[in-house]
């Protein structure tokens, strides 16, 4: 038994229960810690030849009003009317960016939280097309109970449901369990790459597919530009690949996941994974963390995940945590990249990282919400 294994084995009973409840994988953490224990430097850089995406990889929607745009819109509307689309909203993490308040419960506009607007989104779809898309919220140990409490009786079976992402523990730079001043371990959520496994554990995805569900759209809770837009849904359904990744123009020094080719295979890579031999600034779009997935392909996904080494500080001390990102699915499943607007009432990207950004974005959020019928236009 390694030192880390012994430390995990001796954790207090309440910590062990919490970890079990949130899918902690002890064997994985022990394996990921081995390079730290042997003094091998972490290397998050991707292996393989990186080249820019081709013109065929990244495409735009046809002009609004064109016959092709109308066709795609009708395709998406028909899928919504058949109840074949589900909306998956990322509402987990550690709830640290907005003064410790769970972001889903923060007012996006006066009197309406991000969660309220997401609930209204699927209600409007039902009013327009006769079927309400399932709304599934991926929560975390830090957000689960508060989101459930806020939902109250609005949670309805698989129609409006929560499911939890994993929980893991931080380590010292030498690979031992990090303990805070209170002698307890430091927990963290290991990234939105948990989504496929968390959905499988919940049973939501399996039941959705069994009942005829076809497609999932995934977005962050705070990005109210990422909506169930029929034309975008129709685009995804029309190209036949299992994944669509939405991208928008970069502005200024924007950084994030960008569409590239690795050994001539399209995928999304975070810029921290790109070696110096390739300039990420040469790719002028980046991923919004809005994805459309073929539900059956996601259910059957079996891939070797890369867990990235991330250095943080806790109580002034350096700690190591391991994270995985959902965009890595693009390395396993064929993906098309859809270049969409970043500004105006058709914006697909309105992220809110903190209270300052929220204050600046309220007018845009109100305009988007009114244009989609989530708020009164009066």
TAWO-V217538 format. One record per residue. N is the residue number from 0. BURIAL is # if it has 24 or more other ideal C-beta (glycine too) atoms within 12 Angstrom, else .. Layout:
n=N burial=BURIAL
n=N burial=BURIAL
This chain:
n=0 burial=.
n=1 burial=.
n=2 burial=.
n=3 burial=#
n=4 burial=.
n=5 burial=.
n=6 burial=#
n=7 burial=#
n=8 burial=.
n=9 burial=.
n=10 burial=#
n=11 burial=.
n=12 burial=.
n=13 burial=.
n=14 burial=#
n=15 burial=.
n=16 burial=.
n=17 burial=#
n=18 burial=#
n=19 burial=.
n=20 burial=.
n=21 burial=#
n=22 burial=#
n=23 burial=#
n=24 burial=#
n=25 burial=#
n=26 burial=.
n=27 burial=#
n=28 burial=#
n=29 burial=#
n=30 burial=.
n=31 burial=#
n=32 burial=#
n=33 burial=.
n=34 burial=.
n=35 burial=#
n=36 burial=.
n=37 burial=.
n=38 burial=.
n=39 burial=.
n=40 burial=.
n=41 burial=#
n=42 burial=.
n=43 burial=#
n=44 burial=.
n=45 burial=#
n=46 burial=.
n=47 burial=.
n=48 burial=.
n=49 burial=#
n=50 burial=.
n=51 burial=#
n=52 burial=#
n=53 burial=.
n=54 burial=.
n=55 burial=.
n=56 burial=#
n=57 burial=#
n=58 burial=#
n=59 burial=#
n=60 burial=#
n=61 burial=.
n=62 burial=.
n=63 burial=.
n=64 burial=.
n=65 burial=.
n=66 burial=.
n=67 burial=.
n=68 burial=#
n=69 burial=.
n=70 burial=.
n=71 burial=#
n=72 burial=#
n=73 burial=.
n=74 burial=#
n=75 burial=#
n=76 burial=#
n=77 burial=.
n=78 burial=#
n=79 burial=#
n=80 burial=.
n=81 burial=.
n=82 burial=#
n=83 burial=#
n=84 burial=#
n=85 burial=#
n=86 burial=#
n=87 burial=#
n=88 burial=#
n=89 burial=#
n=90 burial=#
n=91 burial=#
n=92 burial=#
n=93 burial=#
n=94 burial=#
n=95 burial=.
n=96 burial=#
n=97 burial=#
n=98 burial=.
n=99 burial=.
n=100 burial=.
n=101 burial=#
n=102 burial=#
n=103 burial=#
n=104 burial=#
n=105 burial=#
n=106 burial=#
n=107 burial=#
n=108 burial=#
n=109 burial=.
n=110 burial=.
n=111 burial=#
n=112 burial=#
n=113 burial=#
n=114 burial=#
n=115 burial=#
n=116 burial=#
n=117 burial=#
n=118 burial=#
n=119 burial=#
n=120 burial=#
n=121 burial=#
n=122 burial=#
n=123 burial=#
n=124 burial=#
n=125 burial=#
n=126 burial=.
n=127 burial=.
n=128 burial=#
n=129 burial=.
n=130 burial=#
n=131 burial=#
n=132 burial=#
n=133 burial=#
n=134 burial=#
n=135 burial=#
n=136 burial=#
n=137 burial=#
n=138 burial=#
n=139 burial=#
n=140 burial=#
n=141 burial=#
n=142 burial=#
n=143 burial=#
n=144 burial=.
n=145 burial=#
n=146 burial=#
n=147 burial=#
n=148 burial=.
n=149 burial=#
n=150 burial=#
n=151 burial=.
n=152 burial=.
n=153 burial=#
n=154 burial=#
n=155 burial=.
n=156 burial=.
n=157 burial=#
n=158 burial=#
n=159 burial=#
n=160 burial=#
n=161 burial=#
n=162 burial=#
n=163 burial=#
n=164 burial=#
n=165 burial=#
n=166 burial=#
n=167 burial=#
n=168 burial=#
n=169 burial=#
n=170 burial=#
n=171 burial=#
n=172 burial=.
n=173 burial=.
n=174 burial=#
n=175 burial=#
n=176 burial=#
n=177 burial=#
n=178 burial=#
n=179 burial=.
n=180 burial=.
n=181 burial=.
n=182 burial=.
n=183 burial=.
n=184 burial=#
n=185 burial=#
n=186 burial=#
n=187 burial=#
n=188 burial=#
n=189 burial=#
n=190 burial=#
n=191 burial=#
n=192 burial=#
n=193 burial=#
n=194 burial=#
n=195 burial=#
n=196 burial=#
n=197 burial=#
n=198 burial=#
n=199 burial=.
n=200 burial=.
n=201 burial=#
n=202 burial=.
n=203 burial=#
n=204 burial=#
n=205 burial=.
n=206 burial=.
n=207 burial=#
n=208 burial=#
n=209 burial=.
n=210 burial=.
n=211 burial=.
n=212 burial=#
n=213 burial=#
n=214 burial=#
n=215 burial=#
n=216 burial=#
n=217 burial=#
n=218 burial=#
n=219 burial=#
n=220 burial=#
n=221 burial=#
n=222 burial=#
n=223 burial=#
n=224 burial=#
n=225 burial=#
n=226 burial=#
n=227 burial=#
n=228 burial=#
n=229 burial=#
n=230 burial=#
n=231 burial=#
n=232 burial=#
n=233 burial=#
n=234 burial=#
n=235 burial=#
n=236 burial=#
n=237 burial=#
n=238 burial=#
n=239 burial=.
n=240 burial=#
n=241 burial=#
n=242 burial=#
n=243 burial=#
n=244 burial=#
n=245 burial=#
n=246 burial=#
n=247 burial=#
n=248 burial=.
n=249 burial=#
n=250 burial=.
n=251 burial=.
n=252 burial=.
n=253 burial=.
n=254 burial=.
n=255 burial=#
n=256 burial=#
n=257 burial=#
n=258 burial=#
n=259 burial=#
n=260 burial=#
n=261 burial=#
n=262 burial=.
n=263 burial=.
n=264 burial=#
n=265 burial=#
n=266 burial=#
n=267 burial=#
n=268 burial=#
n=269 burial=#
n=270 burial=#
n=271 burial=.
n=272 burial=#
n=273 burial=#
n=274 burial=.
n=275 burial=.
n=276 burial=.
n=277 burial=.
n=278 burial=.
n=279 burial=#
n=280 burial=.
n=281 burial=.
n=282 burial=#
n=283 burial=.
n=284 burial=#
n=285 burial=#
n=286 burial=#
n=287 burial=#
n=288 burial=#
n=289 burial=#
n=290 burial=#
n=291 burial=#
n=292 burial=#
n=293 burial=#
n=294 burial=#
n=295 burial=.
n=296 burial=#
n=297 burial=#
n=298 burial=#
n=299 burial=.
n=300 burial=#
n=301 burial=.
n=302 burial=.
n=303 burial=.
n=304 burial=#
n=305 burial=#
n=306 burial=#
n=307 burial=#
n=308 burial=#
n=309 burial=#
n=310 burial=.
n=311 burial=.
n=312 burial=.
n=313 burial=#
n=314 burial=.
n=315 burial=.
n=316 burial=.
n=317 burial=.
n=318 burial=#
n=319 burial=#
n=320 burial=#
n=321 burial=#
n=322 burial=#
n=323 burial=#
n=324 burial=#
n=325 burial=#
n=326 burial=#
n=327 burial=#
n=328 burial=#
n=329 burial=#
n=330 burial=#
n=331 burial=#
n=332 burial=#
n=333 burial=.
n=334 burial=#
n=335 burial=#
n=336 burial=#
n=337 burial=#
n=338 burial=#
n=339 burial=#
n=340 burial=#
n=341 burial=#
n=342 burial=.
n=343 burial=.
n=344 burial=.
n=345 burial=#
n=346 burial=#
n=347 burial=#
n=348 burial=#
n=349 burial=#
n=350 burial=#
n=351 burial=#
n=352 burial=.
n=353 burial=.
n=354 burial=.
n=355 burial=.
n=356 burial=.
n=357 burial=#
n=358 burial=.
n=359 burial=.
n=360 burial=#
n=361 burial=#
n=362 burial=.
n=363 burial=#
n=364 burial=#
n=365 burial=#
n=366 burial=.
n=367 burial=#
n=368 burial=#
n=369 burial=.
n=370 burial=.
n=371 burial=#
n=372 burial=.
n=373 burial=#
n=374 burial=#
n=375 burial=.
n=376 burial=.
n=377 burial=.
